[in-house]
């Protein structure tokens, strides 16, 4: 526990130093990606190679007074880039802001390779969004997290679920009655929690219902049953 890597309240100077170090890290990654691209060009493989770039999470750089990462689903942590370069697809200049996740990466790769998804595989192929960023897509995405210890006031290991749409984010925590609900369009920095707002009661109900249905859809359906119980 003493060596755990998690968010903590930071001073202004600590947040500035974290941001500076992150910029250095990004420059290092840019150089490394450039080396890969140069090598593909040198080997004559650029026209036959699909490139995918993403990250597992972001870092807090002073957001809400915190640095590093932790069991919180602020936009500063869960919004990460996903870039796909395919020499055989029609390029589009329009970026896509639809709600996608790492759960969609596997189906996308298999779909592009012409391989059928196995039964019970979660997520969906993002290929349709690459050619038409405004195509019909999912309503929202579930984010699940289970920590091995408690942090920032939680005595027990933290368990939380979030449901994120293009406009809203709702998070519930195991063992407590309160939660989080944000309007990401009106409040992109998630400063105003609408959980107890009278005007957001219907929205909270809709988000809870959507979370329940999405969790049901994520239940594993493999292996196929061999006989009736």
N, C-alpha and C positions, 0 to 999 in steps of 0.2 A: 504493500500500500504506500509505503514511503517513497517508492520509486515511480508511482503512478504518474502518467502524463495527462493532466487535465487542466481545464481552464481555472484561472484565479483572478481576483480583482487586481488590476494593474494601475500603476501611477501613469501620469501623462508621459514621462520620460520612457518608462518601460514599453508603453504602446508604440511610441515613436521608434524605439530601437527594434522592436519586433517587426514593424513595417519596413524599416531599412533592411533588415536581414532577409525579409521575405522578398524584397525587390532584388537583392543579390541572388537569392535562390532562383528566382524566375529568370534572371539573366543567364545563370548557369544552365538551366533547363533549355532555354532558347538556343544556347551554343551547342548543347548536346543534340537537340533535334536537328539543327542545321548540319551537324556532322553526319547524321543518318541520311538526310536528304541529299547531301553532296555525294555520299557513298553510293546511293541508289542511282544518281545521275552518272557517276563514273562507271558503274557496272552495267549501265544500259537497262536498268530495271524499273525506272520511274513510270513507264507506261504500262507496267504489268504488276503494280503494287498498290494495294489499298492501305491507306494510313488512317489510324484512329488515335485520337489524343483526348485524354480526359484525366480526372483525378478522383480519388476515393472520397475526399472531403476538402473543405477549405479551412482556413484558420481565422479565429477572432483576432482582430488587430485594433483593439480598443472598443469594439462594438459592445454596448451595454456595460462599458467599464471593464471588460474582460479581455484576456489574451489567451493564446493557444486554442485548444479544442476541449469539448466536454459533452456531457449527455444533454445537450440542448439543441433544438432544431431551428435556431435562428437562420435567417437567409444567408448571413455571413458564413455559415458552416455548410449548409446543404445545397447552395447554388454553386455548381461547378461547371466548367466548360466541357462541351463534347463536340469535337470536330472530326469530320469524316471526309477524307479525300479519296475519290474513286475516279480513276482515269477513264472509266467506261460509262459514267453516268453524266446525264445532262446537267451542267453546272447551273446553280441558281444564286443570284446575288442577295436573296432574302434570307435573313437568319430566322430561326424558329424558336419561339418561346413556349412551346407546349410542355406540359409536365411529363418529363421522362426520368428514368432512373437507371442505375447500374443493372437492375433486374432486366432491363431491355437489351443489354449489350449482347448476351448470348444468343437470343433469338435473331437479332439483327445480323450477326456474323454467320449463323447457320443459314438464314434466309438468303444472304448474298452468295453463299457457297452452294446454294441449291440443295441443301440438306433438310429433310423434314425434321420438325421439332419432335422430341420424344414426349410421350404422354405425361401430363402433369407439369411440364416445364412452365415456369411462371414468366411473366413479362411478355412483350410483343415486339415484333420487328419494327424498327424505326425507319426502314427504307421508304415507306410511302411519304413520310414527312420530309425526306431529303429532296424529293422531286416536287412536292406540293406542301410547303410549310403550313398551309391553312387547312389541310385535309382533316376530316373528322377524326377525333382522337379520344382518349379516355377522359373521364370527368375529373379524376384526381388520383393521387398516389399515396399509398401507405408507407410510412417510415417507422420501423420498429427498432427499439434499442433496449438492451439489457446490460447494465453495468455489474461489475463484480464488487463494487463498494459504493458507499454514499459520498456525495460531495456537496459543498455549499449548502449546508443545513439539512441534508437528507442523511439520517442515521443508518438506514438500511440501503442495500444495493438498489440503484434506481432502475425502474422499468417504466418506459414511456412509449406511447404510440402517437403518431401525428397523421393527420390527413391533410394533404396539400393540394389545392387547386390552383388554377392560374391567378386567382384573385385572393384566396384566403388560406390561412394556415391555422389548424386547430390541433392542440396537443393535450393529451390526458396523461396523468401520472398515477401509477399504482399506489394505493394506500392513502391518497389525499382526495378531498372533495373539490378542490379548485383545479383550474386548468388554464390554458391560454387560447385566445382566439383573436386573430388579427386580420384586418382588411389590408392586404398588401398593395392595393391600388391607392387607397387614401393614406395609408400609413406604411410606406415601404421599409422604414427602419424599425418597425415593430415596437413602437414606443407606447401605444395605447392598447391595453388588454381589454377586449370587449366581452370577456367571459361572463361577467356579472351584469353587463349592460342590458337594461330592459328592452332597448330597441334591437338588440341582437339575439333575442331569445329564439326566434324562428330560425335564424341562420345557424345558431348553435345546435338546434334540434336536427336540422337538415344535415349538418356536418357529422353529427354523431351517427345518424342513420346511414349516411354514405360510408363512414368508417366501418360500421358493422357489416354492411353488405360486401365491402371490398375485402375485409378479412375473411369472410365466408368464401369468397371467390378464390382466395389464396390457399385454401386447404388442399393438401396434397391428394391427388387422385391416383397415384401410382403406389404399388403395382395394381394392375387390373385384378379384380376378384376372380377366383377360379371356380367358385360355387356359391350358392346362396347360404347365408348364415342361418 
